[in-house]
Amino acid sequence: MRTNGFVITLFLLISLLFSCTNDSKKEGAEKSGITEEKALKGKRKISGEKNKLTDSPENYEFVYNDSLSEYINAYNKTLSLFDLPIEEKDIQTQFGNAHVLICGESNNPPLVLLHGMNASSTMWYPNMKALAKDYCVYAIDFLLEPGKSTCSSKRLNKEQIASWYDEIVGKLGLESFNLVGCSRGGWLATAVSLNKPEKIKKLVLLSPAQTFTWIPPSSALLSNITYCISPNKEKLGHILSGLSVRSVKISKTYFDQYYLGTEKETFSSCIFEMTPYSRKSVETLKMPILVLIGDKDIINNQRCLDKVKKWIPDAQTGTIKNAGHFLSFDQPDTVNILIRDFLGR
């Protein structure tokens, strides 16, 4: 009980610090990367036979301001690591613009990917090519973190975020789909699954952060907290070494993008929402579920997998050897095979 109390207290303190830091940096609408208001201040498309300008948001071209152009350029460079054709699609939603990366044949079964904290959809570069062989993959940038999605609301709660994702998949025409979430994306994927379980065919969670258990305290976690409050590029390599056993293998192109994202933004306000789900809610999930963690994972351990099996007896769980929290970077081939095998059954 003392340990749980310490973790809860630490988490709430972290949440308060991040929220206060984030709010002080943002006086307008919250956006990880760029606000919709700023994006729409760019030039507009000419539309209609009479060659008139229109005020409809759908007819704007997104032009990023100078302070964020460096990050956007870095994001675009990382896309070259995917080594396959990518369609970038912007979808207008009730909370802002949703940016989606689409890969694979359109007639293949749909697969939606939700990235980890501050990582953006470009984090899937080690996995996209393998997954796109059998699926039409939709990777969505989270609207409260670095990426190309925008947010027109200062704060969003868990229900609003789940509604945002549901609006996106609806406008993409996805009546049902497979869903993969990594780290914080795993927590978000669980929220999406609880919101509209009938739409989720199968659910894959890659070391989901604070989804089933609290994050255990550690020196590596403390280092991450310190970094997030005061980002420093020289320290980032050390930070990533605590999350990945193969951090030196992470592409420098992606490393530079990741740093720029963390330098410009802190944790979003929805950190307050990130508490483990109750057994009562988790037990309602009836779709096939796969949960994977690394054997050197600082976010999850065997206790997480034991709880998953206790609450969802039919769920499949596994520990990947020589992998940290960044499973998809550390052992991409293994992760890709396990995901495709699970989804293909």
C-alpha positions as CSV (number, residue, x, y, z in Angstrom):
1,M,0.0,0.0,0.0
2,R,2.9,2.4,0.8
3,T,4.4,1.8,-2.6
4,N,1.0,2.3,-4.4
5,G,0.5,5.5,-2.4
6,F,4.0,6.7,-3.4
7,V,3.4,6.1,-7.0
8,I,0.0,7.8,-6.9
9,T,1.4,10.8,-5.1
10,L,4.3,11.0,-7.6
11,F,2.0,10.7,-10.5
12,L,-0.3,13.5,-9.3
13,L,2.7,15.7,-8.6
14,I,4.1,15.0,-12.1
15,S,0.7,15.7,-13.6
16,L,0.4,19.0,-11.8
17,L,3.9,20.1,-12.8
18,F,3.4,19.1,-16.5
19,S,0.0,20.7,-16.6
20,C,1.2,24.0,-15.1
21,T,4.3,24.0,-17.4
22,N,2.1,23.3,-20.4
23,D,-0.5,25.9,-19.6
24,S,2.2,28.6,-19.0
25,K,3.6,27.8,-22.5
26,K,0.2,28.0,-24.2
27,E,-2.1,31.0,-23.8
28,G,-4.3,29.9,-26.6
29,A,-5.7,26.6,-27.8
30,E,-3.6,23.6,-26.9
31,K,-1.8,21.9,-29.8
32,S,1.2,19.6,-29.9
33,G,3.0,21.0,-32.9
34,I,0.6,23.7,-34.1
35,T,-2.8,25.1,-33.2
36,E,-5.6,25.0,-35.8
37,E,-6.0,28.8,-35.5
38,K,-2.4,29.4,-36.4
39,A,-2.5,26.8,-39.2
40,L,-5.5,28.5,-40.8
41,K,-3.8,31.8,-40.9
42,G,-2.0,30.7,-44.0
43,K,-3.1,31.1,-47.6
44,R,-6.4,29.6,-48.7
45,K,-7.2,27.4,-51.7
46,I,-9.0,28.8,-54.7
47,S,-12.2,26.9,-55.1
48,G,-15.3,27.0,-57.3
49,E,-15.9,27.8,-60.9
50,K,-16.0,31.6,-60.2
51,N,-12.5,31.4,-58.7
52,K,-13.6,32.9,-55.4
53,L,-12.0,32.4,-52.0
54,T,-14.2,30.4,-49.5
55,D,-14.1,30.6,-45.7
56,S,-14.9,26.9,-45.4
57,P,-12.2,25.2,-43.2
58,E,-12.0,22.3,-45.7
59,N,-10.7,24.7,-48.3
60,Y,-7.7,26.0,-46.4
61,E,-4.2,25.0,-47.1
62,F,-2.3,24.4,-43.9
63,V,0.7,26.7,-43.8
64,Y,2.8,26.3,-40.6
65,N,4.3,29.3,-38.9
66,D,8.1,29.8,-38.8
67,S,8.5,28.7,-35.2
68,L,7.1,25.3,-36.0
69,S,8.4,24.8,-39.6
70,E,11.6,23.1,-38.3
71,Y,9.5,20.4,-36.6
72,I,7.3,19.9,-39.6
73,N,10.3,19.6,-41.9
74,A,11.8,17.1,-39.5
75,Y,8.5,15.2,-39.5
76,N,8.5,15.1,-43.3
77,K,12.1,13.8,-43.4
78,T,11.2,10.9,-41.1
79,L,8.5,9.9,-43.5
80,S,11.3,8.9,-46.0
81,L,12.2,6.1,-43.5
82,F,8.9,4.3,-44.2
83,D,10.2,3.3,-47.6
84,L,6.7,2.9,-49.1
85,P,4.1,5.2,-50.6
86,I,2.3,7.3,-47.9
87,E,-0.9,9.3,-48.2
88,E,-1.2,12.2,-45.8
89,K,-4.8,13.0,-45.1
90,D,-6.3,15.9,-43.0
91,I,-9.8,15.4,-41.5
92,Q,-11.8,18.3,-39.9
93,T,-13.3,17.3,-36.6
94,Q,-15.2,18.9,-33.8
95,F,-11.9,19.5,-31.9
96,G,-9.6,20.4,-34.7
97,N,-7.8,18.9,-37.6
98,A,-6.8,15.2,-37.5
99,H,-3.7,14.2,-39.5
100,V,-3.6,10.6,-40.7
101,L,-0.9,8.7,-42.5
102,I,-2.3,6.0,-44.8
103,C,-0.3,3.1,-46.2
104,G,-1.3,-0.1,-48.0
105,E,-3.9,-1.2,-50.4
106,S,-7.3,0.4,-49.8
107,N,-9.1,-2.9,-50.2
108,N,-7.1,-4.5,-47.4
109,P,-8.6,-4.9,-43.9
110,P,-8.2,-1.6,-42.0
111,L,-5.6,-1.3,-39.2
112,V,-5.5,1.8,-37.0
113,L,-2.2,2.7,-35.1
114,L,-2.0,5.0,-32.1
115,H,1.5,6.2,-31.3
116,G,3.3,6.7,-27.9
117,M,3.7,9.9,-26.0
118,N,5.3,12.8,-28.0
119,A,6.3,10.3,-30.7
120,S,3.8,11.1,-33.5
121,S,2.8,8.6,-36.1
122,T,6.3,8.6,-37.6
123,M,7.4,6.3,-34.7
124,W,5.9,3.5,-36.8
125,Y,8.7,3.7,-39.4
126,P,10.2,0.3,-38.3
127,N,6.8,-1.4,-38.6
128,M,4.7,0.2,-41.3
129,K,6.1,-1.6,-44.3
130,A,5.5,-5.0,-42.8
131,L,2.0,-4.2,-41.5
132,A,1.0,-2.5,-44.8
133,K,1.5,-5.8,-46.7
134,D,-1.7,-7.2,-45.4
135,Y,-3.6,-4.2,-44.1
136,C,-4.6,-0.7,-45.1
137,V,-2.9,1.1,-42.2
138,Y,-4.2,4.4,-40.7
139,A,-1.7,6.1,-38.2
140,I,-3.3,9.0,-36.4
141,D,-1.3,11.9,-34.9
142,F,-2.7,12.6,-31.4
143,L,-4.1,16.1,-31.3
144,L,-2.6,17.1,-27.9
145,E,1.0,16.2,-28.7
146,P,3.7,16.9,-31.4
147,G,2.5,15.9,-34.8
148,K,0.5,17.4,-37.6
149,S,-3.0,17.2,-36.0
150,T,-4.3,20.3,-34.4
151,C,-6.5,21.1,-31.4
152,S,-9.0,23.9,-31.0
153,S,-9.9,23.1,-27.4
154,K,-7.7,23.9,-24.4
155,R,-8.5,20.7,-22.5
156,L,-10.0,17.4,-23.5
157,N,-11.1,14.6,-21.2
158,K,-11.0,10.9,-21.9
159,E,-14.5,10.8,-23.3
160,Q,-13.9,13.7,-25.6
161,I,-10.7,12.1,-26.9
162,A,-12.4,8.8,-27.5
163,S,-15.2,10.7,-29.4
164,W,-12.5,12.4,-31.4
165,Y,-11.0,9.1,-32.6
166,D,-14.5,7.8,-33.3
167,E,-15.2,10.8,-35.5
168,I,-12.0,10.3,-37.4
169,V,-12.6,6.6,-38.2
170,G,-16.2,7.4,-39.1
171,K,-15.1,10.0,-41.7
172,L,-12.5,7.5,-43.0
173,G,-15.4,5.1,-43.6
174,L,-14.2,2.5,-41.1
175,E,-17.2,0.6,-39.7
176,S,-14.9,-1.9,-37.9
177,F,-11.1,-2.2,-37.7
178,N,-8.1,-3.7,-35.9
179,L,-6.4,-1.4,-33.4
180,V,-2.8,-1.2,-32.2
181,G,-1.7,1.2,-29.5
182,C,1.8,1.7,-28.1
183,S,2.6,3.1,-24.6
184,R,0.3,6.1,-24.1
185,G,-1.3,5.0,-27.4
186,G,-2.2,1.8,-25.6
187,W,-4.0,3.7,-22.9
188,L,-5.8,5.7,-25.7
189,A,-6.6,2.5,-27.6
190,T,-8.2,1.1,-24.5
191,A,-10.3,4.2,-24.2
192,V,-11.4,3.9,-27.8
193,S,-12.2,0.2,-27.3
194,L,-14.3,0.9,-24.3
195,N,-16.1,3.7,-26.1
196,K,-17.2,1.8,-29.2
197,P,-16.3,-1.9,-28.5
198,E,-18.5,-3.1,-31.4
199,K,-16.1,-1.4,-33.9
200,I,-12.9,-3.1,-32.7
201,K,-12.1,-6.4,-34.3
202,K,-8.9,-7.1,-32.4
203,L,-6.9,-5.0,-30.0
204,V,-3.1,-5.0,-29.6
205,L,-1.4,-3.2,-26.8
206,L,2.4,-2.7,-26.9
207,S,3.5,-1.9,-23.3
208,P,0.4,0.2,-22.6
209,A,1.3,3.0,-20.1
210,Q,-0.8,3.1,-16.9
211,T,-3.5,1.0,-18.5
212,F,-3.7,-1.9,-16.1
213,T,-1.1,-1.0,-13.5
214,W,0.6,2.2,-12.2
215,I,4.1,2.9,-13.6
216,P,6.6,1.5,-11.1
217,P,9.0,4.2,-9.7
218,S,12.6,4.0,-10.9
219,S,15.6,6.2,-11.6
220,A,15.0,5.9,-15.3
221,L,11.5,7.2,-14.8
222,L,12.8,10.1,-12.7
223,S,15.2,10.9,-15.5
224,N,12.4,11.0,-18.0
225,I,10.4,13.3,-15.7
226,T,13.4,15.7,-15.4
227,Y,13.9,15.7,-19.1
228,C,10.3,16.4,-19.9
229,I,10.3,19.4,-17.6
230,S,13.5,20.7,-19.1
231,P,14.4,19.1,-22.5
232,N,18.1,18.9,-23.4
233,K,19.3,17.3,-26.6
234,E,22.5,16.1,-25.0
235,K,20.5,14.2,-22.3
236,L,18.0,12.7,-24.8
237,G,20.3,9.9,-25.8
238,H,20.6,8.8,-22.1
239,I,16.9,9.1,-21.6
240,L,16.1,6.9,-24.6
241,S,18.6,4.3,-23.4
242,G,16.3,3.8,-20.4
243,L,13.4,3.2,-22.7
244,S,15.1,1.3,-25.4
245,V,17.8,-1.4,-25.2
246,R,18.8,-0.5,-28.8
247,S,18.5,3.3,-28.6
248,V,21.7,3.7,-30.7
249,K,19.8,2.0,-33.6
250,I,17.1,4.6,-33.6
251,S,17.4,6.6,-36.8
252,K,19.1,10.0,-36.2
253,T,16.4,11.5,-38.5
254,Y,13.7,10.3,-36.1
255,F,15.8,11.2,-33.1
256,D,16.0,14.9,-34.3
257,Q,12.3,15.0,-34.9
258,Y,11.5,13.5,-31.5
259,Y,13.7,16.1,-29.8
260,L,12.2,19.0,-31.6
261,G,8.7,17.8,-30.5
262,T,9.7,17.5,-26.9
263,E,11.6,20.8,-26.9
264,K,8.5,22.7,-28.1
265,E,5.9,20.9,-26.1
266,T,5.4,19.3,-22.6
267,F,2.9,16.8,-21.5
268,S,-0.7,17.5,-22.5
269,S,-3.4,18.2,-19.9
270,C,-5.0,14.8,-20.4
271,I,-2.2,13.4,-18.3
272,F,-4.7,13.9,-15.5
273,E,-6.9,11.3,-17.2
274,M,-4.2,8.7,-17.4
275,T,-5.0,6.4,-14.5
276,P,-5.3,2.6,-14.8
277,Y,-8.7,1.3,-15.9
278,S,-10.8,-0.5,-13.4
279,R,-11.4,-4.2,-13.5
280,K,-15.1,-3.6,-14.0
281,S,-14.5,-1.6,-17.2
282,V,-11.7,-3.9,-18.6
283,E,-13.8,-7.0,-18.1
284,T,-16.3,-5.6,-20.6
285,L,-13.8,-5.9,-23.5
286,K,-14.8,-9.0,-25.4
287,M,-12.7,-8.6,-28.6
288,P,-9.5,-10.7,-28.9
289,I,-6.7,-8.8,-27.1
290,L,-2.9,-9.2,-27.3
291,V,-0.6,-7.4,-24.7
292,L,3.1,-7.4,-25.2
293,I,5.9,-5.9,-23.0
294,G,9.7,-6.0,-23.1
295,D,11.8,-7.9,-20.6
296,K,13.6,-4.7,-19.7
297,D,10.5,-2.5,-19.8
298,I,10.5,0.4,-17.2
299,I,6.8,1.0,-17.7
300,N,5.3,-2.5,-17.3
301,N,6.4,-5.8,-15.8
302,Q,5.0,-9.3,-15.2
303,R,2.5,-7.8,-12.7
304,C,0.8,-6.1,-15.6
305,L,0.5,-9.3,-17.6
306,D,-0.7,-11.2,-14.6
307,K,-3.5,-8.6,-14.1
308,V,-4.5,-8.8,-17.8
309,K,-4.8,-12.6,-17.6
310,K,-6.8,-12.4,-14.4
311,W,-9.2,-9.7,-15.7
312,I,-9.4,-11.0,-19.3
313,P,-8.7,-14.7,-19.2
314,D,-8.9,-15.1,-23.0
315,A,-6.3,-12.4,-23.7
316,Q,-2.9,-13.3,-25.1
317,T,0.1,-11.9,-23.4
318,G,3.8,-12.1,-24.0
319,T,7.3,-10.8,-23.0
320,I,9.7,-9.9,-25.8
321,K,13.4,-10.7,-25.0
322,N,16.0,-8.0,-25.4
323,A,13.4,-5.2,-25.5
324,G,12.7,-2.2,-23.4
325,H,9.6,0.0,-23.4
326,F,10.1,0.9,-27.1
327,L,9.2,-2.6,-28.4
328,S,8.6,-1.5,-31.9
329,F,12.1,0.0,-32.1
330,D,14.0,-2.7,-30.1
331,Q,12.6,-5.8,-31.8
332,P,10.6,-4.6,-34.9
333,D,10.8,-7.9,-36.7
334,T,9.5,-9.8,-33.7
335,V,6.8,-7.3,-33.0
336,N,5.7,-7.2,-36.6
337,I,5.4,-11.0,-36.8
338,L,3.5,-11.2,-33.6
339,I,1.0,-8.5,-34.6
340,R,0.4,-10.0,-38.0
341,D,0.0,-13.5,-36.7
342,F,-2.4,-12.4,-34.0
343,L,-4.5,-10.3,-36.4
344,G,-4.4,-12.9,-39.1
345,R,-5.9,-15.7,-37.1
